[in-house]
Amino acid sequence: MTGDAVWYEAAFVVGMTNALNVVADGLAGAMEPLDDHDLAAEAVALLAEVHAFYGEVPLPLRVVARDAGYLTDLWDAARRAFDDGRLPRRLKTAIAFAVSLTTRSAFGTPFHLRQLTRLGVGEGGLMELVGVAAGDFGFTLSLPAFSMLLFRDGCTSRSAMIPRSIPAKHLSVTNALISRSAKIFDVLSG
């Protein structure tokens, strides 16, 4: 699993992003978010922790806050997904933004856009992310490949982006991703 740890981490971010988007986009209209005065003290304290992490309380966590146990579990998973790990928080947020953009999440796209801005990604970096997400190769191929290229074996510089061996059938796609990803790496690693 060690060699695949980056992939598992990226997949966890994608899964949590979809989970949060489904709650916000699907349940928020049917179940109104509750105000703090309508919540248990445990939920209010947890939402303060959420606010410290995000600078706001995301809608899906406010919606599920009516059940403090479920809120605790969802927040633990979200925090674990988005905390710095093998992949830095900014890259994880970029992945979440791309997932939200390509799935047209009414909640996720603006939320993760605000988070990227909060984490220091400028307009140029955002436009590069949009380009990768909406690019010729599509999100399902480009962002996971981008993550692999950037973080394979602890890659910390753009010069180390090219993996040691790439199957021939993926070489042209990989070369295109490397050239399109250079600006994003500069923005997200800075």
N, C-alpha and C positions, 0 to 999 in steps of 0.2 A: 504494500500500500504506500510505502514511502515515496516511490517514484510517481505515484498517481495522486499524491496529497494535494497538489495544486488544482488538479482537475476536480477532486471531491470538493474542495473549498469553493471553486467557481460554480460548480453545480449546486451547492448549498445556497449560494447567493441567488442564483436564478430561481431555485425553488421557493426560497423565502420571499423574493420579490413577487413572484406569482401569487403566493399565499396572501401577502399583504394587499396586493392589487385586487384580488378576488373579494376579500372582505370589504374593502373600501368601495369598489365599483359595484359589487353585488348586494351587499347588506346595508350599506349606509342609507340607501333610500327607503328600505323597509324597516330598519332599526335605527332610530335617531341616536346620535352620540349623546351621552349624558354629561351634564355639568358636574363639576367637582362636588357640589353640595348634595347630589343625588347618588354619590358613590360611597362605598365602604372606605374607611380610613386607609386600609391596606392598599387599595387601588389608587387612592390619591397620592400616597407616598411613592408608589411605583411609577405613576405618571410624572412625578417630579424627577425621578431618575431618567425616564425617557426624555423629558425636556432637556435635561442637562446633556444628554448624548446628541440629540438632534437639533437643539435650539428651538424646538416646537414639539407638540405631541401629534404624531401622524394620525389621521382619521381612523384607520383600521384599529389602532390600539385604543382610541377613544370609544369606538363602537363596541369592542369586546370587553371594555372595562366594567360592564355591568356584572361580569363574572370574574371576581378577583383571581381565582385559580387559573382560569383560561388565560386571562391577561398575563399572569406570571409566566405561564408556559410559553405563550407567544412572544413575549418580550425577551425571555431568556434565549429563545431560538433566534430572534431577530438580532439581538446584540451579539450573539456568537457568530452569526453570519456576517455581520458588517464590521465587527472589530478588526483591527489590524491582526493579520496572521501571516501566513506565507505570502498572501496577497495583501497589499496595503489598502486601507479603507477607501482611498480615492479611486483606486482601480475597481474595487468592489462596487462603489457607488456608480462608477461609469458603466459597469455591466448592468446594474439595476436600471439605470436610465435607459440604456439601449433596449433592455427587455421591455420596459414600460412603453417606450416609444414605438417599438415594433408590434406590440400587442395592443396599442392604442388605449392604454389605461388612462382614464380621465383623472384618476388620483395619482398614479405612479409617475407619469411624465413630469408634471410640474413639481411634485414633491422631490424627486431625485434631481431635477434641474436645480432647485433651491439648495439642495445638499451639495451638489457639485460646486456651485458658486460659493457656498459657505466654506468649502474645503479648499478654495483658492483656484479653481479652474476658471480661466477667462473665456471670453467669447470665442477666440480662435480655437481653443481646445474643445469647446462645446460644438462648434461647427464641424470639427474633425470627427467627433463622436457621432454626430448625425450622419456624416458621410460614410463612416464605417457601418453604422446600423442600417442605413438605407442603400448601401453600396451594391455593386454588381454581384457580389457573392452572397449577399444576404446575411442577416445576423447569425443564424445558426452555425454558419461556417466561420465567419470572420472574428467575432469576439472571443469564442473559446480558443481559436487558433492564435489570436492576438495574445491572450493570456499565456498560452503555452510558450509562445516565442519569447515573450518578455521575461518569464519567470522560470523557465526550464533551468534546472540545476542552479538556482539562486542567481539568475541573471540580474545584474544591477546596472548595466549600461547598454546603450543602444548598439555598441559594437559587438556585443555578445548575443544579439537577438537571433542569429541563424542557428538552428539546431544542428547537431552533429550529423544526423542522417534523416533524410526525408524520403518517403517512398516516391518513386518517379511520378506516379499518377497524381500526387499532390504538389509537385514541385512548382508548377506555374501558378497555382493558386497561392501557395506559400510565398513565392517571390512577390506577387502582387500585394499580399497582405503586409509583408515586410515594408515595402515601399510606402504603402498607405498609412502604416502604423508609426512611422518614425516621428512625425509631429506629435502624435498622441502620447508616445512614450516621453518625449521631452516635457510636455505639459503635465502629465500625471506623475512623473518622477521628480519634478522640481519642487 
